[in-house]
Amino acid sequence: MFVIKYCRDWVAYFFMLAYWAVTSIFVSLVGSLLYIILPQKYALVSGRFLIQKDFQFFILLLKVTGLLILEDEQLKKLASRQGAMIVAPNHLALWDVVYIVAEVPALICIMKESILKNPLFGGQAGRLAGYIPVNSISQMIKLAKQCLVNNDQLLIFPEGTRTKTDAQWLNPIQGGVALLAKQTSVPVIPVFIRSNSRFFEKGWPLYKKPEFPLKLSINVAEPVFMQQSETTQEFVQRLQKIYIDELSRPHPLRRAPKQ
């Protein structure tokens, strides 16, 4: 039985990566075409719809094949929230954005410019959807602020990158999220992602197969508003404490840092 499961898992892992690569390139090509021919207001809706459906089907495939067990009921409720907000998850692994955007498609993602140019991540579809590249902090803040003023919803990973393997629960939160909260008075919604696996964490090689099934839990906190008397540094410290308090509490999927 062990040999059968071992072989099955390797086949499933290869198929998962192949499917991701093929569909991402396809979505990127379609996104490139639509970006050229569609007016902007239709392009944004089309891009977000295209990305959401791609992510939803990918997650469904992982669930049906027994590769993924995902608890995200709180995230589904977040999708019904109206008005501008900053959705701010901790960033365990490469596919965190997949799980979130699949349920909350209206989000405008703030992402590394290299990802938005990479067809293996559906890059051109992200451009179609109005995602914001991080090529300079000042430009990113300017574009993100304008989105929030327009009552849009942002997805930003406050750590700035995936959590380091030796981090104490998460990396230090960067100041960008505090600047946006201060300049727009928009709430920050902390999102807590937990997993039984370090799959696709920072530095995870493609040839290394994880243990299946992957188990993920996604929880959503109450909105956090920046107080008028707070500095950006104080707000960052308050956010950091919220994440650490939640991620360090007893939980079946609690993941302590590597020693």
PALO-81300 format. One record per residue (C-alpha): residue number from 1; residue in three letters; x, y, z. Coordinates in nm, 2 decimals, decimal comma. Layout:
residues N
+-----+------+--------+--------+--------+
| seq | type |     c1 |     c2 |     c3 |
+-----+------+--------+--------+--------+
| NUM |  ALA |      X |      Y |      Z |
...
+-----+------+--------+--------+--------+
This chain:
residues 259
+-----+------+--------+--------+--------+
| seq | type |     c1 |     c2 |     c3 |
+-----+------+--------+--------+--------+
|   1 |  MET |   0,00 |   0,00 |   0,00 |
|   2 |  PHE |   0,28 |   0,24 |   0,08 |
|   3 |  VAL |   0,44 |   0,18 |  -0,26 |
|   4 |  ILE |   0,11 |   0,24 |  -0,44 |
|   5 |  LYS |   0,04 |   0,56 |  -0,25 |
|   6 |  TYR |   0,40 |   0,68 |  -0,31 |
|   7 |  CYS |   0,37 |   0,63 |  -0,68 |
|   8 |  ARG |   0,02 |   0,78 |  -0,69 |
|   9 |  ASP |   0,14 |   1,09 |  -0,51 |
|  10 |  TRP |   0,43 |   1,14 |  -0,75 |
|  11 |  VAL |   0,20 |   1,11 |  -1,05 |
|  12 |  ALA |  -0,05 |   1,35 |  -0,89 |
|  13 |  TYR |   0,22 |   1,60 |  -0,81 |
|  14 |  PHE |   0,35 |   1,59 |  -1,17 |
|  15 |  PHE |   0,00 |   1,63 |  -1,30 |
|  16 |  MET |  -0,07 |   1,92 |  -1,06 |
|  17 |  LEU |   0,24 |   2,11 |  -1,17 |
|  18 |  ALA |   0,18 |   2,04 |  -1,54 |
|  19 |  TYR |  -0,18 |   2,15 |  -1,52 |
|  20 |  TRP |  -0,08 |   2,47 |  -1,34 |
|  21 |  ALA |   0,18 |   2,55 |  -1,60 |
|  22 |  VAL |  -0,05 |   2,48 |  -1,90 |
|  23 |  THR |  -0,35 |   2,67 |  -1,77 |
|  24 |  SER |  -0,14 |   2,96 |  -1,65 |
|  25 |  ILE |   0,01 |   3,01 |  -2,00 |
|  26 |  PHE |  -0,33 |   2,98 |  -2,16 |
|  27 |  VAL |  -0,48 |   3,23 |  -1,92 |
|  28 |  SER |  -0,19 |   3,47 |  -1,98 |
|  29 |  LEU |  -0,23 |   3,44 |  -2,36 |
|  30 |  VAL |  -0,61 |   3,50 |  -2,34 |
|  31 |  GLY |  -0,54 |   3,79 |  -2,10 |
|  32 |  SER |  -0,29 |   3,95 |  -2,35 |
|  33 |  LEU |  -0,55 |   3,93 |  -2,63 |
|  34 |  LEU |  -0,84 |   4,07 |  -2,42 |
|  35 |  TYR |  -0,61 |   4,35 |  -2,29 |
|  36 |  ILE |  -0,56 |   4,47 |  -2,65 |
|  37 |  ILE |  -0,92 |   4,45 |  -2,77 |
|  38 |  LEU |  -1,14 |   4,54 |  -2,46 |
|  39 |  PRO |  -1,21 |   4,88 |  -2,32 |
|  40 |  GLN |  -1,07 |   4,93 |  -1,97 |
|  41 |  LYS |  -1,39 |   4,89 |  -1,77 |
|  42 |  TYR |  -1,47 |   4,56 |  -1,95 |
|  43 |  ALA |  -1,11 |   4,45 |  -1,93 |
|  44 |  LEU |  -1,10 |   4,47 |  -1,55 |
|  45 |  VAL |  -1,41 |   4,26 |  -1,50 |
|  46 |  SER |  -1,30 |   4,01 |  -1,76 |
|  47 |  GLY |  -0,95 |   3,98 |  -1,61 |
|  48 |  ARG |  -1,08 |   3,91 |  -1,26 |
|  49 |  PHE |  -1,34 |   3,66 |  -1,39 |
|  50 |  LEU |  -1,08 |   3,48 |  -1,59 |
|  51 |  ILE |  -0,84 |   3,45 |  -1,30 |
|  52 |  GLN |  -1,11 |   3,35 |  -1,05 |
|  53 |  LYS |  -1,24 |   3,07 |  -1,26 |
|  54 |  ASP |  -0,89 |   2,94 |  -1,33 |
|  55 |  PHE |  -0,81 |   2,94 |  -0,96 |
|  56 |  GLN |  -1,15 |   2,79 |  -0,86 |
|  57 |  PHE |  -1,12 |   2,50 |  -1,10 |
|  58 |  PHE |  -0,76 |   2,44 |  -0,99 |
|  59 |  ILE |  -0,86 |   2,42 |  -0,63 |
|  60 |  LEU |  -1,16 |   2,19 |  -0,72 |
|  61 |  LEU |  -0,92 |   1,96 |  -0,90 |
|  62 |  LEU |  -0,69 |   1,94 |  -0,60 |
|  63 |  LYS |  -0,98 |   1,86 |  -0,37 |
|  64 |  VAL |  -1,14 |   1,60 |  -0,60 |
|  65 |  THR |  -0,81 |   1,42 |  -0,63 |
|  66 |  GLY |  -0,76 |   1,42 |  -0,26 |
|  67 |  LEU |  -0,45 |   1,64 |  -0,27 |
|  68 |  LEU |  -0,60 |   1,93 |  -0,08 |
|  69 |  ILE |  -0,82 |   1,98 |   0,23 |
|  70 |  LEU |  -0,92 |   2,34 |   0,26 |
|  71 |  GLU |  -1,11 |   2,51 |   0,53 |
|  72 |  ASP |  -1,21 |   2,86 |   0,42 |
|  73 |  GLU |  -1,56 |   2,93 |   0,53 |
|  74 |  GLN |  -1,47 |   3,26 |   0,69 |
|  75 |  LEU |  -1,30 |   3,37 |   0,36 |
|  76 |  LYS |  -1,62 |   3,31 |   0,17 |
|  77 |  LYS |  -1,80 |   3,55 |   0,40 |
|  78 |  LEU |  -1,54 |   3,81 |   0,33 |
|  79 |  ALA |  -1,64 |   3,81 |  -0,04 |
|  80 |  SER |  -1,98 |   3,96 |   0,05 |
|  81 |  ARG |  -1,82 |   4,26 |   0,23 |
|  82 |  GLN |  -1,88 |   4,59 |   0,05 |
|  83 |  GLY |  -1,66 |   4,89 |   0,03 |
|  84 |  ALA |  -1,29 |   4,96 |   0,02 |
|  85 |  MET |  -1,07 |   4,74 |   0,24 |
|  86 |  ILE |  -0,72 |   4,61 |   0,26 |
|  87 |  VAL |  -0,71 |   4,23 |   0,28 |
|  88 |  ALA |  -0,38 |   4,14 |   0,44 |
|  89 |  PRO |  -0,28 |   3,77 |   0,48 |
|  90 |  ASN |   0,03 |   3,62 |   0,62 |
|  91 |  HIS |   0,23 |   3,47 |   0,33 |
|  92 |  LEU |   0,32 |   3,11 |   0,39 |
|  93 |  ALA |   0,36 |   2,99 |   0,03 |
|  94 |  LEU |   0,35 |   3,06 |  -0,34 |
|  95 |  TRP |  -0,01 |   2,97 |  -0,39 |
|  96 |  ASP |  -0,16 |   3,17 |  -0,11 |
|  97 |  VAL |  -0,31 |   3,42 |  -0,36 |
|  98 |  VAL |  -0,48 |   3,14 |  -0,54 |
|  99 |  TYR |  -0,69 |   3,03 |  -0,24 |
| 100 |  ILE |  -0,79 |   3,39 |  -0,16 |
| 101 |  VAL |  -0,87 |   3,53 |  -0,50 |
| 102 |  ALA |  -1,07 |   3,21 |  -0,58 |
| 103 |  GLU |  -1,32 |   3,32 |  -0,31 |
| 104 |  VAL |  -1,28 |   3,70 |  -0,33 |
| 105 |  PRO |  -1,24 |   3,79 |  -0,70 |
| 106 |  ALA |  -1,29 |   4,16 |  -0,67 |
| 107 |  LEU |  -0,95 |   4,20 |  -0,50 |
| 108 |  ILE |  -0,68 |   4,40 |  -0,68 |
| 109 |  CYS |  -0,36 |   4,22 |  -0,60 |
| 110 |  ILE |  -0,03 |   4,40 |  -0,52 |
| 111 |  MET |   0,24 |   4,17 |  -0,66 |
| 112 |  LYS |   0,60 |   4,16 |  -0,76 |
| 113 |  GLU |   0,65 |   4,29 |  -1,11 |
| 114 |  SER |   0,83 |   3,98 |  -1,21 |
| 115 |  ILE |   0,52 |   3,77 |  -1,13 |
| 116 |  LEU |   0,30 |   3,99 |  -1,34 |
| 117 |  LYS |   0,54 |   3,94 |  -1,63 |
| 118 |  ASN |   0,57 |   3,56 |  -1,59 |
| 119 |  PRO |   0,33 |   3,35 |  -1,80 |
| 120 |  LEU |   0,36 |   3,06 |  -1,56 |
| 121 |  PHE |   0,17 |   3,28 |  -1,31 |
| 122 |  GLY |  -0,09 |   3,40 |  -1,57 |
| 123 |  GLY |   0,09 |   3,73 |  -1,57 |
| 124 |  GLN |  -0,09 |   3,91 |  -1,85 |
| 125 |  ALA |  -0,43 |   3,82 |  -1,70 |
| 126 |  GLY |  -0,31 |   4,00 |  -1,39 |
| 127 |  ARG |  -0,24 |   4,31 |  -1,60 |
| 128 |  LEU |  -0,59 |   4,28 |  -1,75 |
| 129 |  ALA |  -0,74 |   4,26 |  -1,40 |
| 130 |  GLY |  -0,57 |   4,58 |  -1,30 |
| 131 |  TYR |  -0,32 |   4,42 |  -1,06 |
| 132 |  ILE |  -0,06 |   4,66 |  -0,92 |
| 133 |  PRO |   0,31 |   4,58 |  -0,98 |
| 134 |  VAL |   0,57 |   4,66 |  -0,71 |
| 135 |  ASN |   0,84 |   4,82 |  -0,92 |
| 136 |  SER |   0,88 |   5,12 |  -0,69 |
| 137 |  ILE |   0,73 |   5,17 |  -0,34 |
| 138 |  SER |   0,62 |   5,53 |  -0,42 |
| 139 |  GLN |   0,44 |   5,43 |  -0,74 |
| 140 |  MET |   0,28 |   5,13 |  -0,57 |
| 141 |  ILE |   0,15 |   5,34 |  -0,29 |
| 142 |  LYS |   0,01 |   5,60 |  -0,54 |
| 143 |  LEU |  -0,17 |   5,34 |  -0,74 |
| 144 |  ALA |  -0,30 |   5,15 |  -0,44 |
| 145 |  LYS |  -0,43 |   5,47 |  -0,28 |
| 146 |  GLN |  -0,62 |   5,56 |  -0,59 |
| 147 |  CYS |  -0,78 |   5,22 |  -0,59 |
| 148 |  LEU |  -0,90 |   5,26 |  -0,23 |
| 149 |  VAL |  -1,03 |   5,61 |  -0,30 |
| 150 |  ASN |  -1,23 |   5,45 |  -0,58 |
| 151 |  ASN |  -1,38 |   5,21 |  -0,33 |
| 152 |  ASP |  -1,19 |   4,91 |  -0,46 |
| 153 |  GLN |  -1,05 |   4,63 |  -0,25 |
| 154 |  LEU |  -0,68 |   4,54 |  -0,22 |
| 155 |  LEU |  -0,49 |   4,23 |  -0,15 |
| 156 |  ILE |  -0,15 |   4,30 |   0,00 |
| 157 |  PHE |   0,08 |   4,06 |   0,18 |
| 158 |  PRO |   0,21 |   4,28 |   0,46 |
| 159 |  GLU |   0,53 |   4,08 |   0,51 |
| 160 |  GLY |   0,63 |   4,18 |   0,16 |
| 161 |  THR |   0,75 |   3,83 |   0,07 |
| 162 |  ARG |   0,69 |   3,47 |   0,18 |
| 163 |  THR |   0,75 |   3,39 |   0,54 |
| 164 |  LYS |   1,11 |   3,28 |   0,60 |
| 165 |  THR |   1,16 |   2,93 |   0,73 |
| 166 |  ASP |   1,33 |   3,06 |   1,05 |
| 167 |  ALA |   1,09 |   3,35 |   1,11 |
| 168 |  GLN |   0,91 |   3,37 |   1,45 |
| 169 |  TRP |   0,56 |   3,30 |   1,31 |
| 170 |  LEU |   0,59 |   3,56 |   1,03 |
| 171 |  ASN |   0,83 |   3,82 |   0,89 |
| 172 |  PRO |   0,83 |   4,18 |   1,02 |
| 173 |  ILE |   0,53 |   4,36 |   0,87 |
| 174 |  GLN |   0,64 |   4,63 |   0,62 |
| 175 |  GLY |   0,52 |   4,99 |   0,64 |
| 176 |  GLY |   0,33 |   5,00 |   0,31 |
| 177 |  VAL |   0,00 |   4,87 |   0,46 |
| 178 |  ALA |   0,02 |   5,13 |   0,74 |
| 179 |  LEU |   0,08 |   5,41 |   0,49 |
| 180 |  LEU |  -0,23 |   5,31 |   0,29 |
| 181 |  ALA |  -0,44 |   5,28 |   0,61 |
| 182 |  LYS |  -0,33 |   5,62 |   0,73 |
| 183 |  GLN |  -0,38 |   5,80 |   0,40 |
| 184 |  THR |  -0,72 |   5,65 |   0,32 |
| 185 |  SER |  -0,88 |   5,55 |   0,66 |
| 186 |  VAL |  -0,96 |   5,22 |   0,51 |
| 187 |  PRO |  -0,98 |   4,91 |   0,74 |
| 188 |  VAL |  -0,71 |   4,64 |   0,73 |
| 189 |  ILE |  -0,85 |   4,29 |   0,74 |
| 190 |  PRO |  -0,59 |   4,04 |   0,88 |
| 191 |  VAL |  -0,62 |   3,70 |   0,72 |
| 192 |  PHE |  -0,44 |   3,40 |   0,89 |
| 193 |  ILE |  -0,33 |   3,11 |   0,67 |
| 194 |  ARG |  -0,21 |   2,79 |   0,84 |
| 195 |  SER |  -0,09 |   2,47 |   0,68 |
| 196 |  ASN |   0,04 |   2,13 |   0,77 |
| 197 |  SER |   0,31 |   2,16 |   0,50 |
| 198 |  ARG |   0,59 |   2,39 |   0,41 |
| 199 |  PHE |   0,51 |   2,32 |   0,04 |
| 200 |  PHE |   0,62 |   2,61 |  -0,19 |
| 201 |  GLU |   0,75 |   2,82 |   0,10 |
| 202 |  LYS |   1,05 |   3,04 |   0,02 |
| 203 |  GLY |   1,33 |   2,82 |  -0,11 |
| 204 |  TRP |   1,11 |   2,51 |  -0,17 |
| 205 |  PRO |   1,25 |   2,32 |  -0,48 |
| 206 |  LEU |   1,01 |   2,20 |  -0,75 |
| 207 |  TYR |   1,16 |   1,85 |  -0,74 |
| 208 |  LYS |   1,06 |   1,81 |  -0,37 |
| 209 |  LYS |   0,72 |   1,65 |  -0,34 |
| 210 |  PRO |   0,51 |   1,74 |  -0,04 |
| 211 |  GLU |   0,32 |   1,49 |   0,17 |
| 212 |  PHE |  -0,04 |   1,47 |   0,06 |
| 213 |  PRO |  -0,31 |   1,57 |   0,14 |
| 214 |  LEU |  -0,21 |   1,94 |   0,19 |
| 215 |  LYS |  -0,42 |   2,08 |   0,47 |
| 216 |  LEU |  -0,50 |   2,45 |   0,49 |
| 217 |  SER |  -0,70 |   2,67 |   0,72 |
| 218 |  ILE |  -0,79 |   3,03 |   0,64 |
| 219 |  ASN |  -0,94 |   3,25 |   0,91 |
| 220 |  VAL |  -1,04 |   3,61 |   0,89 |
| 221 |  ALA |  -1,01 |   3,87 |   1,17 |
| 222 |  GLU |  -1,22 |   4,17 |   1,25 |
| 223 |  PRO |  -1,13 |   4,49 |   1,06 |
| 224 |  VAL |  -0,84 |   4,69 |   1,21 |
| 225 |  PHE |  -0,86 |   5,07 |   1,18 |
| 226 |  MET |  -0,56 |   5,30 |   1,22 |
| 227 |  GLN |  -0,63 |   5,55 |   1,50 |
| 228 |  GLN |  -0,57 |   5,92 |   1,44 |
| 229 |  SER |  -0,32 |   5,93 |   1,73 |
| 230 |  GLU |  -0,12 |   5,64 |   1,59 |
| 231 |  THR |   0,20 |   5,67 |   1,39 |
| 232 |  THR |   0,26 |   5,42 |   1,11 |
| 233 |  GLN |   0,53 |   5,25 |   1,32 |
| 234 |  GLU |   0,28 |   5,20 |   1,61 |
| 235 |  PHE |   0,02 |   5,07 |   1,37 |
| 236 |  VAL |   0,27 |   4,82 |   1,23 |
| 237 |  GLN |   0,36 |   4,71 |   1,58 |
| 238 |  ARG |  -0,01 |   4,66 |   1,66 |
| 239 |  LEU |  -0,07 |   4,46 |   1,35 |
| 240 |  GLN |   0,24 |   4,25 |   1,41 |
| 241 |  LYS |   0,10 |   4,16 |   1,76 |
| 242 |  ILE |  -0,24 |   4,06 |   1,62 |
| 243 |  TYR |  -0,08 |   3,82 |   1,37 |
| 244 |  ILE |   0,16 |   3,67 |   1,63 |
| 245 |  ASP |  -0,11 |   3,63 |   1,89 |
| 246 |  GLU |  -0,33 |   3,44 |   1,65 |
| 247 |  LEU |  -0,07 |   3,23 |   1,47 |
| 248 |  SER |   0,10 |   3,12 |   1,79 |
| 249 |  ARG |  -0,21 |   3,00 |   1,97 |
| 250 |  PRO |  -0,29 |   2,63 |   1,98 |
| 251 |  HIS |  -0,43 |   2,50 |   1,65 |
| 252 |  PRO |  -0,41 |   2,16 |   1,47 |
| 253 |  LEU |  -0,22 |   2,33 |   1,19 |
| 254 |  ARG |   0,00 |   2,56 |   1,40 |
| 255 |  ARG |   0,34 |   2,58 |   1,24 |
| 256 |  ALA |   0,63 |   2,67 |   1,46 |
| 257 |  PRO |   0,95 |   2,82 |   1,30 |
| 258 |  LYS |   1,23 |   2,59 |   1,21 |
| 259 |  GLN |   1,51 |   2,58 |   1,46 |
+-----+------+--------+--------+--------+
